[in-house]
Amino acid sequence: ARGEGALSLRSFEPEFVRTPPPVLPVSQSELIWLNPEYAPPLLWDSNMCEDTSRGAEIRELMAKAFRGPLVPAQQQQVLAELEADSKLVYHCSLTPQRLPDLVENNPMIAIECLLKLMPSNQITEYLSALVSMDMSLHSMEVVNRLTTAVDLPTEFIHLYISNCISSCENIKDKYMQNRLVRLVCVFLQSLIRNKIINVQDLFIEVQAFCIEFSRIREANGLFRLLKTMEH
């Protein structure tokens, strides 16, 4: 009887009705429990532990390049680093506002930086800064190298040529004027002979420039070149 009682208590105990508790309303300060069906993968920053000393060194050299010419060893170091990692150009403190300083002090570095920036959607701002700066031998050197390396927008080249012609006309110093006119004439002849510009698009403006400065030998040479292209 004792065994039967123990058996009945263990196996046939009565069931008690246990209703689920009601769901309490969520208060404003309480977090709502979420059960997301999709767990996104973790995103790792692979550059987190990279050595940034090289970028810091380039930024330091570029800061010097904005202020004055670099020595040849420093210039070659910057060019080599930009060639090895084209993304460095986005982290060297170069902005459109600082481009004219770089062009005047270190044109070779400016050329390399602009070539690396060509795929960027900001290249128009850099080209506009180049067009707007005062005309000089270094700015023409930069533009000339760019025209032979990549296809620049036609409107940019035309605007730069117009700026060069206007600068020559407005300068007061006769010696500097003659020097700049010679530079512009050589620059235009290079563009025409390399078929980078269509001379017919600027024929009237360039012809008037040659006539105004006909006392200069290079202007006469450019004028003769225009006449040969006319026929």
Secondary structure, 3 states (H helix, E strand, C coil): CHHHHHHHHHHCCCCCCCCCCCCCCCCCCCCCCCCCCCCCCCCCCCCCCCCCHHHHHHHHHHHHHHHCCCCHHHHHHHHHHHHHCHHHHHHCCCCCCCHHHHHHHCHHHHHHHHHHHCCCCCHHHHHHHHHHCCCCHHHHHHHHHHHHHCCCCHHHHHHHHHHHHHHHHHCCCHHHHHHHHHHHHHHHHHHHHCCCCCHHHHHHHHHHHHHHCCCCHHHHHHHHHHHHHHC
